[in-house]
Amino acid sequence: MGGNNKGNRRRFGAVRKLPSGRFQARYTGPDDQEHTAPNTFATKTDAEIWLSKKEAEIINQEWTDPDAGKIPFRDYAATWMTERTLRPKTVQLYEGLLRLHINPTLGDKLLVDITARLIRQWHTQLTNDGPGSSTVAKAYRLLRGVLNTAVEDELIKKNPCKIKNAGVERPEERPVLTVPQVFELASAVPPRFRALVLLATFGSLRWGELAALRQHNLDLDARTVRIEESVSEMKSGELITGRPKTDAGVRVVTLPEVIISDLTWHLQRFSEQEPDGLVFIGEHGAQLRRSAFTKIWAKAIKKAKLPAIHVHDLRHTGNTLAAMTGASLKELMARMGHTSTKAAMIYLHAAKDRDRAIADALGEIVKEGLKPKDDGDNGPPEALAPVG
């Protein structure tokens, strides 16, 4: 690894004095190409120190081609997208994050010019612009993911995304319905959607899983539902059916006996009458669309006199109720279709909080039982008096 000038005895690289009086450093890299320092130096010693660092990078196999990362971020991110197998809904999400929140600030920056400070400034500005904490976290995770690949491709030395917990979403706490409220809502929707409300809740199903459900997925004798597909609705209106996002999403969920009669009644009246027929369809026989269901949902919420909730809150309610039964972490993950313990842990914590509330209520009952009797007897109630 040479690159020395005749008048320079350096073992690695070369330093020369420019007409301006400053010093220039250059060396031959592992790629057999000559590379020049991006800036000149006030002293020859400074130039030699820079060369020593470059030599150490090569020896330690930490060297990257300084010209390789001279690619605009938007171009690299576009290529990054095409090189991945992403679900249509994920492609839509990432394209929106890049277009609206990342590229306006960082799109024209070269990969090598994106610094930790620049990312901090971008993150602060995005947070202040107020697209929402969840969107900011998603944008940061996407940016970090793209730059992680740039490191793997040896275009940059290290990922400049260093903001602690910036990619962590902290969604607001979702409401949990009581069991009576669930059945009030099931009675408030049109009859063809009553079973959908009950199955979403007590089967912990997502909207896309409900929309893709077919007759052969239900075994009412065994009280099970098999989830093996999910429907995604694109902004263009296109409906795309595919496997759930993860292998854990393909699962069999056992249903409580109390909703089986409703499901039986629904299958006889409102489903497509063939084994592969859809379980839930619209009034005109078309596949369910979340966008079309919005008005129906809003009317039902108003009729049931419930606070503003989303369809997804039915699954959230079902998960919470499942946790309260004493289900283990592994059992909850299987029922919910999650590969990560994070979501299931949320419901276990909620169950513990509920257990504390039960204990507190039990304590009040005990206190009430220990109150002095009205007849003036200040001793403990006979049933609770110590023996002996």
Buried (B, 14 or more C-beta within 10 A) or exposed (E): EEBBEEEEEBEBBBBEEEEEEBBBBBBBBEEEEEBEBEEBBEEBEBBBEBBEEBBEBBEEEEBBBBEBBEBBBBEBBBEBBEEEEBBBBBBBBBBBBBEEBBBBBBBEBBBBBBEEEBBBEBBEEBBEEEBEBEBBBBBBBBBBBBBBBBBEBEBBBEBBBEBEEBBEEEEEEBBBBEEEBBBBBBEBBEEBBBBBBBBBBBBBBBBBBBBBBBBEBBEBEEBBBBBBBBBBBEEEEEBEEBBBBEEBBBBBBEBEEEBBEBBEEBBEEBBBEEEEEBBBBBEEEEBBBBEBBEEBBEEBBEEBEBEEBBBEBBBBBBBBBBBBEEBEEEBBBBBBBBEEEEBBBBBBEBBEEBEEEEEEEEEEEEEEEEEEEEEEEEEBEEEEEEEE
